[in-house]
Amino acid sequence: MKTSFYNGEFRDDDELTVQYRDRAFYFGDGVYEVIRYYDGEFFTLDEHLDRLMNSAKEIEIEGISRDEILSVVTELKDRNTIDNGALYIQISRGIQNRNHAYPVDVDPVILAYINEARRPLSQSENGVHAITSEDYRWLKCHVKSLNLLPNVMEKERAVKAGAHETVMHRDRVVTEGSSTNVFIVKNGILKTHPANNLILNGITRLEVLKIAGRLDIETDESAFTVEELKEADEVMITSTTQEVTPVVKVDDVIIGNGQRGEITRRIQEVFSTNIHKLNLVK
Ligand code: PDD
């Protein structure tokens, strides 16, 4: 039996009901995180909690504390007998009759649950295909908002095209994937869009930049075009659930030799070591 959390209470999944007046439903009025844990240990938990607090602040949700969130996610993991999972947590502005303006005297509502998750080992080795499309999202993409319509529509376009991800661009300048950050390697330099309002500053993105630093791989946080993407030696997408995944084809163009590149492989190796270290350094 799985245990989930909603509006102040832990409940068996089968018995959990949610309030239809929760603003998450009709306005997507909230923020979220997906936090991975491996062999019972959270990975980059602090970073996810900081980003969640920051997203809440950016959309002016008040009355939520980091300690409260920490205690919910910790207890939720402990109450479930899932060793390797992805914890989803969202904070909505609250429960009230539908009215655009913020409600007064209403507390934010936390929803959290866990799904079993496995490492994406096969795609990490063999790579995936991506398509490209125009990025028509709002201008606060650094906020991890519940409003994901463009993202889900663009992911679906990838699925329909037999691909794994859609890489989005604004006037040919690559921003990020529908649910991932995007990196290219050209002449040994690892490049990714700067962390501004046009992308989510992925926790995995930051891990990859740190790892590159340790491996003496030159990094460049500046934007690149769709054309540069297709002419890259290596392309990778990163996220909490996708980890570091090579992209071996973009639209109809084969990247490099059509296989995972060497820099991608070296970064993945350290990333895996970091995951395993979690359980050695307790
Ligand atoms: N998505 N960009 C977007 C638009 C994302 O939705 C995500 C993550 C990322 C990568 O961020 P991180 O490395 O912190 O997971 C970048 C999550 C996993 C999701 O919505 O399921």
py3Dmol code that shows the C-alpha trace and the ligand (Angstrom):
import py3Dmol

protein = """\
ATOM      1  CA  MET A   1       0.000   0.000   0.000  1.00  0.00           C
ATOM      2  CA  LYS A   2       1.344   3.419  -0.976  1.00  0.00           C
ATOM      3  CA  THR A   3       1.058   6.474   1.239  1.00  0.00           C
ATOM      4  CA  SER A   4       0.628   9.959  -0.196  1.00  0.00           C
ATOM      5  CA  PHE A   5       0.176  13.402   1.324  1.00  0.00           C
ATOM      6  CA  TYR A   6      -2.469  16.038   0.672  1.00  0.00           C
ATOM      7  CA  ASN A   7      -3.533  19.149   2.566  1.00  0.00           C
ATOM      8  CA  GLY A   8      -1.882  18.327   5.869  1.00  0.00           C
ATOM      9  CA  GLU A   9      -2.552  14.567   6.000  1.00  0.00           C
ATOM     10  CA  PHE A  10      -0.825  11.351   5.072  1.00  0.00           C
ATOM     11  CA  ARG A  11      -3.302   8.914   3.519  1.00  0.00           C
ATOM     12  CA  ASP A  12      -3.319   5.515   1.873  1.00  0.00           C
ATOM     13  CA  ASP A  13      -3.280   6.157  -1.860  1.00  0.00           C
ATOM     14  CA  ASP A  14      -6.634   4.353  -2.300  1.00  0.00           C
ATOM     15  CA  GLU A  15      -8.329   6.637   0.167  1.00  0.00           C
ATOM     16  CA  LEU A  16      -6.811   9.923  -0.873  1.00  0.00           C
ATOM     17  CA  THR A  17      -9.274  12.490  -2.173  1.00  0.00           C
ATOM     18  CA  VAL A  18      -8.452  16.001  -3.262  1.00  0.00           C
ATOM     19  CA  GLN A  19     -10.431  19.209  -3.090  1.00  0.00           C
ATOM     20  CA  TYR A  20     -11.837  20.254  -6.466  1.00  0.00           C
ATOM     21  CA  ARG A  21     -11.598  23.900  -5.368  1.00  0.00           C
ATOM     22  CA  ASP A  22      -7.823  23.577  -5.070  1.00  0.00           C
ATOM     23  CA  ARG A  23      -6.477  26.361  -7.307  1.00  0.00           C
ATOM     24  CA  ALA A  24      -3.989  23.878  -8.743  1.00  0.00           C
ATOM     25  CA  PHE A  25      -6.898  22.463 -10.797  1.00  0.00           C
ATOM     26  CA  TYR A  26      -8.433  25.470 -12.417  1.00  0.00           C
ATOM     27  CA  PHE A  27      -5.542  27.911 -12.604  1.00  0.00           C
ATOM     28  CA  GLY A  28      -2.530  25.612 -12.392  1.00  0.00           C
ATOM     29  CA  ASP A  29      -1.807  28.066  -9.608  1.00  0.00           C
ATOM     30  CA  GLY A  30       1.187  26.479  -7.953  1.00  0.00           C
ATOM     31  CA  VAL A  31       4.745  25.191  -8.211  1.00  0.00           C
ATOM     32  CA  TYR A  32       6.338  21.750  -8.021  1.00  0.00           C
ATOM     33  CA  GLU A  33       9.487  19.625  -7.817  1.00  0.00           C
ATOM     34  CA  VAL A  34      10.460  16.101  -8.792  1.00  0.00           C
ATOM     35  CA  ILE A  35      13.112  14.734  -6.421  1.00  0.00           C
ATOM     36  CA  ARG A  36      14.922  11.491  -7.090  1.00  0.00           C
ATOM     37  CA  TYR A  37      16.159   9.117  -4.432  1.00  0.00           C
ATOM     38  CA  TYR A  38      18.430   6.143  -4.925  1.00  0.00           C
ATOM     39  CA  ASP A  39      18.669   3.186  -2.515  1.00  0.00           C
ATOM     40  CA  GLY A  40      16.716   5.137   0.072  1.00  0.00           C
ATOM     41  CA  GLU A  41      18.829   8.318  -0.085  1.00  0.00           C
ATOM     42  CA  PHE A  42      17.655  11.624  -1.559  1.00  0.00           C
ATOM     43  CA  PHE A  43      19.830  13.043  -4.324  1.00  0.00           C
ATOM     44  CA  THR A  44      20.439  16.837  -4.266  1.00  0.00           C
ATOM     45  CA  LEU A  45      17.544  17.345  -1.836  1.00  0.00           C
ATOM     46  CA  ASP A  46      18.727  20.752  -0.594  1.00  0.00           C
ATOM     47  CA  GLU A  47      18.914  22.119  -4.120  1.00  0.00           C
ATOM     48  CA  HIS A  48      15.359  20.943  -4.890  1.00  0.00           C
ATOM     49  CA  LEU A  49      13.981  22.427  -1.661  1.00  0.00           C
ATOM     50  CA  ASP A  50      15.732  25.742  -2.328  1.00  0.00           C
ATOM     51  CA  ARG A  51      14.331  25.874  -5.861  1.00  0.00           C
ATOM     52  CA  LEU A  52      10.821  25.007  -4.657  1.00  0.00           C
ATOM     53  CA  MET A  53      10.934  27.795  -2.079  1.00  0.00           C
ATOM     54  CA  ASN A  54      12.231  30.158  -4.719  1.00  0.00           C
ATOM     55  CA  SER A  55       9.514  29.182  -7.233  1.00  0.00           C
ATOM     56  CA  ALA A  56       6.872  29.747  -4.543  1.00  0.00           C
ATOM     57  CA  LYS A  57       8.358  33.160  -3.803  1.00  0.00           C
ATOM     58  CA  GLU A  58       8.449  34.077  -7.503  1.00  0.00           C
ATOM     59  CA  ILE A  59       4.699  33.478  -7.844  1.00  0.00           C
ATOM     60  CA  GLU A  60       4.005  35.139  -4.488  1.00  0.00           C
ATOM     61  CA  ILE A  61       2.814  32.086  -2.550  1.00  0.00           C
ATOM     62  CA  GLU A  62       3.278  32.851   1.124  1.00  0.00           C
ATOM     63  CA  GLY A  63       2.884  30.886   4.331  1.00  0.00           C
ATOM     64  CA  ILE A  64       4.976  27.861   3.518  1.00  0.00           C
ATOM     65  CA  SER A  65       8.222  26.964   5.263  1.00  0.00           C
ATOM     66  CA  ARG A  66      11.206  24.974   4.054  1.00  0.00           C
ATOM     67  CA  ASP A  67      11.126  22.950   7.299  1.00  0.00           C
ATOM     68  CA  GLU A  68       7.518  21.956   6.686  1.00  0.00           C
ATOM     69  CA  ILE A  69       8.350  20.767   3.167  1.00  0.00           C
ATOM     70  CA  LEU A  70      11.426  18.927   4.423  1.00  0.00           C
ATOM     71  CA  SER A  71       9.416  17.099   7.049  1.00  0.00           C
ATOM     72  CA  VAL A  72       6.720  16.087   4.509  1.00  0.00           C
ATOM     73  CA  VAL A  73       9.203  14.693   1.968  1.00  0.00           C
ATOM     74  CA  THR A  74      11.251  12.883   4.623  1.00  0.00           C
ATOM     75  CA  GLU A  75       8.242  11.293   6.292  1.00  0.00           C
ATOM     76  CA  LEU A  76       6.690  10.392   2.939  1.00  0.00           C
ATOM     77  CA  LYS A  77       9.824   8.511   1.910  1.00  0.00           C
ATOM     78  CA  ASP A  78       9.991   6.759   5.274  1.00  0.00           C
ATOM     79  CA  ARG A  79       6.332   5.710   5.154  1.00  0.00           C
ATOM     80  CA  ASN A  80       6.738   4.044   1.751  1.00  0.00           C
ATOM     81  CA  THR A  81       8.732   0.883   1.178  1.00  0.00           C
ATOM     82  CA  ILE A  82      10.111   2.026  -2.161  1.00  0.00           C
ATOM     83  CA  ASP A  83      13.920   2.015  -2.339  1.00  0.00           C
ATOM     84  CA  ASN A  84      14.321   3.796  -5.653  1.00  0.00           C
ATOM     85  CA  GLY A  85      11.781   6.458  -6.364  1.00  0.00           C
ATOM     86  CA  ALA A  86      10.817   9.839  -7.716  1.00  0.00           C
ATOM     87  CA  LEU A  87       9.005  12.036  -5.247  1.00  0.00           C
ATOM     88  CA  TYR A  88       6.557  14.550  -6.710  1.00  0.00           C
ATOM     89  CA  ILE A  89       5.627  17.537  -4.578  1.00  0.00           C
ATOM     90  CA  GLN A  90       3.438  20.487  -5.489  1.00  0.00           C
ATOM     91  CA  ILE A  91       2.360  23.551  -3.581  1.00  0.00           C
ATOM     92  CA  SER A  92      -0.811  25.289  -4.666  1.00  0.00           C
ATOM     93  CA  ARG A  93      -1.965  28.712  -3.560  1.00  0.00           C
ATOM     94  CA  GLY A  94      -4.888  27.179  -1.682  1.00  0.00           C
ATOM     95  CA  ILE A  95      -8.500  26.079  -1.741  1.00  0.00           C
ATOM     96  CA  GLN A  96     -11.253  28.568  -2.500  1.00  0.00           C
ATOM     97  CA  ASN A  97     -14.142  29.233  -4.905  1.00  0.00           C
ATOM     98  CA  ARG A  98     -12.861  30.166  -8.343  1.00  0.00           C
ATOM     99  CA  ASN A  99     -11.756  33.770  -8.426  1.00  0.00           C
ATOM    100  CA  HIS A 100      -8.707  35.001 -10.308  1.00  0.00           C
ATOM    101  CA  ALA A 101      -7.416  37.282  -7.574  1.00  0.00           C
ATOM    102  CA  TYR A 102      -5.413  35.633  -4.809  1.00  0.00           C
ATOM    103  CA  PRO A 103      -7.551  34.281  -1.970  1.00  0.00           C
ATOM    104  CA  VAL A 104      -7.162  35.841   1.470  1.00  0.00           C
ATOM    105  CA  ASP A 105      -6.887  33.874   4.717  1.00  0.00           C
ATOM    106  CA  VAL A 106      -6.166  30.658   2.863  1.00  0.00           C
ATOM    107  CA  ASP A 107      -3.176  28.402   3.436  1.00  0.00           C
ATOM    108  CA  PRO A 108      -1.106  26.898   0.626  1.00  0.00           C
ATOM    109  CA  VAL A 109      -1.802  23.210  -0.022  1.00  0.00           C
ATOM    110  CA  ILE A 110       0.896  20.567  -0.373  1.00  0.00           C
ATOM    111  CA  LEU A 111       0.358  17.429  -2.453  1.00  0.00           C
ATOM    112  CA  ALA A 112       3.132  14.827  -2.481  1.00  0.00           C
ATOM    113  CA  TYR A 113       3.492  11.237  -3.618  1.00  0.00           C
ATOM    114  CA  ILE A 114       6.137   8.770  -4.673  1.00  0.00           C
ATOM    115  CA  ASN A 115       6.494   6.586  -7.742  1.00  0.00           C
ATOM    116  CA  GLU A 116       8.983   3.795  -8.144  1.00  0.00           C
ATOM    117  CA  ALA A 117      11.734   4.858 -10.564  1.00  0.00           C
ATOM    118  CA  ARG A 118      14.600   3.122 -12.300  1.00  0.00           C
ATOM    119  CA  ARG A 119      17.733   4.630 -13.735  1.00  0.00           C
ATOM    120  CA  PRO A 120      17.424   5.192 -17.531  1.00  0.00           C
ATOM    121  CA  LEU A 121      20.407   2.927 -18.214  1.00  0.00           C
ATOM    122  CA  SER A 122      19.620   1.821 -21.743  1.00  0.00           C
ATOM    123  CA  GLN A 123      18.937   5.309 -23.108  1.00  0.00           C
ATOM    124  CA  SER A 124      21.996   6.624 -21.247  1.00  0.00           C
ATOM    125  CA  GLU A 125      24.096   4.266 -23.287  1.00  0.00           C
ATOM    126  CA  ASN A 126      22.305   4.230 -26.634  1.00  0.00           C
ATOM    127  CA  GLY A 127      20.982   7.761 -26.790  1.00  0.00           C
ATOM    128  CA  VAL A 128      17.642   9.136 -27.928  1.00  0.00           C
ATOM    129  CA  HIS A 129      16.200  11.134 -30.809  1.00  0.00           C
ATOM    130  CA  ALA A 130      14.900  14.681 -30.511  1.00  0.00           C
ATOM    131  CA  ILE A 131      12.868  17.023 -32.665  1.00  0.00           C
ATOM    132  CA  THR A 132      12.907  20.824 -32.591  1.00  0.00           C
ATOM    133  CA  SER A 133      10.117  23.367 -32.290  1.00  0.00           C
ATOM    134  CA  GLU A 134       9.418  26.996 -31.488  1.00  0.00           C
ATOM    135  CA  ASP A 135       9.406  27.865 -27.770  1.00  0.00           C
ATOM    136  CA  TYR A 136       6.142  29.737 -27.200  1.00  0.00           C
ATOM    137  CA  ARG A 137       6.113  29.605 -23.380  1.00  0.00           C
ATOM    138  CA  TRP A 138       5.809  32.553 -21.014  1.00  0.00           C
ATOM    139  CA  LEU A 139       8.817  34.603 -19.910  1.00  0.00           C
ATOM    140  CA  LYS A 140       9.211  33.104 -16.416  1.00  0.00           C
ATOM    141  CA  CYS A 141      10.477  29.666 -17.373  1.00  0.00           C
ATOM    142  CA  HIS A 142      12.857  29.721 -14.393  1.00  0.00           C
ATOM    143  CA  VAL A 143       9.792  29.151 -12.190  1.00  0.00           C
ATOM    144  CA  LYS A 144       8.871  25.473 -11.877  1.00  0.00           C
ATOM    145  CA  SER A 145       5.196  26.229 -12.349  1.00  0.00           C
ATOM    146  CA  LEU A 146       2.331  23.745 -12.620  1.00  0.00           C
ATOM    147  CA  ASN A 147       1.381  25.411 -15.899  1.00  0.00           C
ATOM    148  CA  LEU A 148       2.953  22.981 -18.343  1.00  0.00           C
ATOM    149  CA  LEU A 149       0.629  23.043 -21.358  1.00  0.00           C
ATOM    150  CA  PRO A 150       3.269  24.005 -23.946  1.00  0.00           C
ATOM    151  CA  ASN A 151       5.626  21.439 -22.398  1.00  0.00           C
ATOM    152  CA  VAL A 152       3.149  18.566 -22.528  1.00  0.00           C
ATOM    153  CA  MET A 153       2.012  19.494 -26.043  1.00  0.00           C
ATOM    154  CA  GLU A 154       5.596  19.626 -27.288  1.00  0.00           C
ATOM    155  CA  LYS A 155       6.475  16.338 -25.542  1.00  0.00           C
ATOM    156  CA  GLU A 156       3.493  14.755 -27.276  1.00  0.00           C
ATOM    157  CA  ARG A 157       4.727  16.049 -30.629  1.00  0.00           C
ATOM    158  CA  ALA A 158       8.029  14.243 -29.969  1.00  0.00           C
ATOM    159  CA  VAL A 159       6.222  11.026 -29.050  1.00  0.00           C
ATOM    160  CA  LYS A 160       4.072  11.209 -32.213  1.00  0.00           C
ATOM    161  CA  ALA A 161       7.243  11.718 -34.259  1.00  0.00           C
ATOM    162  CA  GLY A 162       8.795   8.608 -32.676  1.00  0.00           C
ATOM    163  CA  ALA A 163      11.290  10.768 -30.771  1.00  0.00           C
ATOM    164  CA  HIS A 164      12.040  11.199 -27.086  1.00  0.00           C
ATOM    165  CA  GLU A 165      12.237  14.947 -26.564  1.00  0.00           C
ATOM    166  CA  THR A 166      11.440  18.252 -28.218  1.00  0.00           C
ATOM    167  CA  VAL A 167      14.217  20.814 -28.094  1.00  0.00           C
ATOM    168  CA  MET A 168      12.674  24.270 -28.075  1.00  0.00           C
ATOM    169  CA  HIS A 169      14.073  27.466 -29.554  1.00  0.00           C
ATOM    170  CA  ARG A 170      13.167  31.150 -29.626  1.00  0.00           C
ATOM    171  CA  ASP A 171      13.911  32.512 -33.105  1.00  0.00           C
ATOM    172  CA  ARG A 172      16.388  29.654 -33.681  1.00  0.00           C
ATOM    173  CA  VAL A 173      18.139  30.145 -30.302  1.00  0.00           C
ATOM    174  CA  VAL A 174      17.890  26.894 -28.339  1.00  0.00           C
ATOM    175  CA  THR A 175      16.435  27.305 -24.851  1.00  0.00           C
ATOM    176  CA  GLU A 176      15.732  23.856 -23.376  1.00  0.00           C
ATOM    177  CA  GLY A 177      13.803  20.625 -23.856  1.00  0.00           C
ATOM    178  CA  SER A 178      10.131  20.173 -22.969  1.00  0.00           C
ATOM    179  CA  SER A 179      11.240  18.587 -19.664  1.00  0.00           C
ATOM    180  CA  THR A 180      15.048  18.720 -19.838  1.00  0.00           C
ATOM    181  CA  ASN A 181      18.023  21.074 -20.210  1.00  0.00           C
ATOM    182  CA  VAL A 182      20.100  20.819 -23.367  1.00  0.00           C
ATOM    183  CA  PHE A 183      23.902  20.754 -23.745  1.00  0.00           C
ATOM    184  CA  ILE A 184      26.110  20.582 -26.811  1.00  0.00           C
ATOM    185  CA  VAL A 185      29.794  19.751 -27.124  1.00  0.00           C
ATOM    186  CA  LYS A 186      31.749  21.433 -29.929  1.00  0.00           C
ATOM    187  CA  ASN A 187      35.528  21.192 -30.220  1.00  0.00           C
ATOM    188  CA  GLY A 188      35.739  19.972 -26.630  1.00  0.00           C
ATOM    189  CA  ILE A 189      33.699  22.865 -25.153  1.00  0.00           C
ATOM    190  CA  LEU A 190      30.486  22.081 -23.276  1.00  0.00           C
ATOM    191  CA  LYS A 191      27.826  24.691 -23.975  1.00  0.00           C
ATOM    192  CA  THR A 192      24.385  25.285 -22.490  1.00  0.00           C
ATOM    193  CA  HIS A 193      21.872  28.157 -22.339  1.00  0.00           C
ATOM    194  CA  PRO A 194      22.586  30.611 -19.499  1.00  0.00           C
ATOM    195  CA  ALA A 195      20.409  30.323 -16.400  1.00  0.00           C
ATOM    196  CA  ASN A 196      17.986  33.184 -16.967  1.00  0.00           C
ATOM    197  CA  ASN A 197      14.212  33.582 -17.217  1.00  0.00           C
ATOM    198  CA  LEU A 198      14.041  31.574 -20.458  1.00  0.00           C
ATOM    199  CA  ILE A 199      14.950  28.203 -18.920  1.00  0.00           C
ATOM    200  CA  LEU A 200      14.528  26.199 -15.761  1.00  0.00           C
ATOM    201  CA  ASN A 201      17.912  26.118 -14.049  1.00  0.00           C
ATOM    202  CA  GLY A 202      17.987  22.323 -13.745  1.00  0.00           C
ATOM    203  CA  ILE A 203      19.589  20.732 -10.719  1.00  0.00           C
ATOM    204  CA  THR A 204      21.048  18.110 -13.069  1.00  0.00           C
ATOM    205  CA  ARG A 205      22.276  20.931 -15.324  1.00  0.00           C
ATOM    206  CA  LEU A 206      24.175  22.378 -12.355  1.00  0.00           C
ATOM    207  CA  GLU A 207      25.568  18.943 -11.450  1.00  0.00           C
ATOM    208  CA  VAL A 208      26.815  18.481 -15.021  1.00  0.00           C
ATOM    209  CA  LEU A 209      28.523  21.897 -14.990  1.00  0.00           C
ATOM    210  CA  LYS A 210      30.192  21.007 -11.679  1.00  0.00           C
ATOM    211  CA  ILE A 211      31.328  17.636 -12.997  1.00  0.00           C
ATOM    212  CA  ALA A 212      32.713  19.247 -16.157  1.00  0.00           C
ATOM    213  CA  GLY A 213      34.712  21.629 -13.959  1.00  0.00           C
ATOM    214  CA  ARG A 214      36.178  18.709 -12.055  1.00  0.00           C
ATOM    215  CA  LEU A 215      37.062  16.934 -15.302  1.00  0.00           C
ATOM    216  CA  ASP A 216      38.721  20.064 -16.714  1.00  0.00           C
ATOM    217  CA  ILE A 217      36.198  20.242 -19.526  1.00  0.00           C
ATOM    218  CA  GLU A 218      35.758  23.840 -20.649  1.00  0.00           C
ATOM    219  CA  THR A 219      32.193  25.110 -20.168  1.00  0.00           C
ATOM    220  CA  ASP A 220      30.375  28.002 -21.749  1.00  0.00           C
ATOM    221  CA  GLU A 221      26.975  29.092 -20.452  1.00  0.00           C
ATOM    222  CA  SER A 222      25.887  30.934 -23.545  1.00  0.00           C
ATOM    223  CA  ALA A 223      23.092  30.376 -26.001  1.00  0.00           C
ATOM    224  CA  PHE A 224      23.503  28.444 -29.261  1.00  0.00           C
ATOM    225  CA  THR A 225      21.346  28.084 -32.350  1.00  0.00           C
ATOM    226  CA  VAL A 226      19.435  25.147 -33.812  1.00  0.00           C
ATOM    227  CA  GLU A 227      22.085  25.035 -36.545  1.00  0.00           C
ATOM    228  CA  GLU A 228      24.878  24.744 -33.939  1.00  0.00           C
ATOM    229  CA  LEU A 229      22.848  22.046 -32.207  1.00  0.00           C
ATOM    230  CA  LYS A 230      22.716  19.995 -35.386  1.00  0.00           C
ATOM    231  CA  GLU A 231      26.403  20.533 -36.136  1.00  0.00           C
ATOM    232  CA  ALA A 232      27.505  19.657 -32.599  1.00  0.00           C
ATOM    233  CA  ASP A 233      29.952  16.828 -31.880  1.00  0.00           C
ATOM    234  CA  GLU A 234      27.761  15.693 -28.994  1.00  0.00           C
ATOM    235  CA  VAL A 235      24.330  16.628 -27.653  1.00  0.00           C
ATOM    236  CA  MET A 236      22.901  15.712 -24.271  1.00  0.00           C
ATOM    237  CA  ILE A 237      19.715  16.363 -22.351  1.00  0.00           C
ATOM    238  CA  THR A 238      19.578  16.356 -18.557  1.00  0.00           C
ATOM    239  CA  SER A 239      16.931  16.080 -15.866  1.00  0.00           C
ATOM    240  CA  THR A 240      16.225  14.487 -12.518  1.00  0.00           C
ATOM    241  CA  THR A 241      14.573  11.483 -14.158  1.00  0.00           C
ATOM    242  CA  GLN A 242      16.494  11.386 -17.476  1.00  0.00           C
ATOM    243  CA  GLU A 243      19.837  11.985 -15.725  1.00  0.00           C
ATOM    244  CA  VAL A 244      22.429  12.616 -18.496  1.00  0.00           C
ATOM    245  CA  THR A 245      21.050  11.272 -21.757  1.00  0.00           C
ATOM    246  CA  PRO A 246      22.859  11.522 -25.092  1.00  0.00           C
ATOM    247  CA  VAL A 247      20.881  12.755 -28.099  1.00  0.00           C
ATOM    248  CA  VAL A 248      22.097  10.980 -31.226  1.00  0.00           C
ATOM    249  CA  LYS A 249      19.674  12.443 -33.764  1.00  0.00           C
ATOM    250  CA  VAL A 250      17.985  15.858 -34.018  1.00  0.00           C
ATOM    251  CA  ASP A 251      15.169  16.098 -36.582  1.00  0.00           C
ATOM    252  CA  ASP A 252      16.749  14.254 -39.542  1.00  0.00           C
ATOM    253  CA  VAL A 253      20.342  14.995 -38.610  1.00  0.00           C
ATOM    254  CA  ILE A 254      22.631  12.394 -37.041  1.00  0.00           C
ATOM    255  CA  ILE A 255      24.796  13.896 -34.272  1.00  0.00           C
ATOM    256  CA  GLY A 256      28.514  13.022 -34.422  1.00  0.00           C
ATOM    257  CA  ASN A 257      28.835   9.385 -35.337  1.00  0.00           C
ATOM    258  CA  GLY A 258      25.327   8.591 -34.131  1.00  0.00           C
ATOM    259  CA  GLN A 259      26.545   7.192 -30.827  1.00  0.00           C
ATOM    260  CA  ARG A 260      27.100   8.475 -27.318  1.00  0.00           C
ATOM    261  CA  GLY A 261      30.098  10.827 -27.323  1.00  0.00           C
ATOM    262  CA  GLU A 262      33.183  10.552 -25.149  1.00  0.00           C
ATOM    263  CA  ILE A 263      32.585  13.717 -23.102  1.00  0.00           C
ATOM    264  CA  THR A 264      29.017  12.609 -22.432  1.00  0.00           C
ATOM    265  CA  ARG A 265      30.306   9.221 -21.278  1.00  0.00           C
ATOM    266  CA  ARG A 266      32.885  10.769 -18.934  1.00  0.00           C
ATOM    267  CA  ILE A 267      30.282  13.065 -17.386  1.00  0.00           C
ATOM    268  CA  GLN A 268      27.863  10.150 -16.938  1.00  0.00           C
ATOM    269  CA  GLU A 269      30.565   8.146 -15.220  1.00  0.00           C
ATOM    270  CA  VAL A 270      31.096  10.807 -12.540  1.00  0.00           C
ATOM    271  CA  PHE A 271      27.347  11.386 -12.240  1.00  0.00           C
ATOM    272  CA  SER A 272      26.871   7.677 -11.460  1.00  0.00           C
ATOM    273  CA  THR A 273      29.696   7.752  -8.956  1.00  0.00           C
ATOM    274  CA  ASN A 274      28.032  10.713  -7.224  1.00  0.00           C
ATOM    275  CA  ILE A 275      24.797   8.735  -6.922  1.00  0.00           C
ATOM    276  CA  HIS A 276      26.581   5.748  -5.421  1.00  0.00           C
ATOM    277  CA  LYS A 277      28.633   7.944  -3.085  1.00  0.00           C
ATOM    278  CA  LEU A 278      25.357   8.910  -1.423  1.00  0.00           C
ATOM    279  CA  ASN A 279      25.191   5.502   0.071  1.00  0.00           C
ATOM    280  CA  LEU A 280      28.825   5.236   1.054  1.00  0.00           C
ATOM    281  CA  VAL A 281      28.963   8.560   2.907  1.00  0.00           C
ATOM    282  CA  LYS A 282      26.147   8.191   5.382  1.00  0.00           C
TER     283      LYS A 282
END
"""
ligand_1 = """\
21
PDD
N 11.436 18.305 -15.287
N 13.618 22.045 -17.939
C 12.319 21.730 -17.766
C 11.295 22.491 -18.523
C 11.952 20.707 -16.866
O 10.663 20.413 -16.680
C 12.971 20.003 -16.166
C 12.666 18.921 -15.177
C 14.312 20.346 -16.383
C 15.451 19.675 -15.654
O 15.488 20.052 -14.296
P 16.099 19.098 -13.184
O 17.438 18.690 -13.641
O 16.152 19.937 -11.967
O 15.173 17.918 -13.037
C 14.592 21.393 -17.267
C 10.959 17.416 -14.251
C 11.863 16.256 -13.979
C 9.535 17.024 -14.570
O 8.760 17.931 -14.852
O 9.183 15.835 -14.501
"""
view = py3Dmol.view(width=600, height=400)
view.addModel(protein, "pdb")
view.setStyle({"model": 0}, {"cartoon": {"style": "trace"}})
view.addModel(ligand_1, "xyz")
view.setStyle({"model": 1}, {"stick": {}})
view.zoomTo()
view.show()
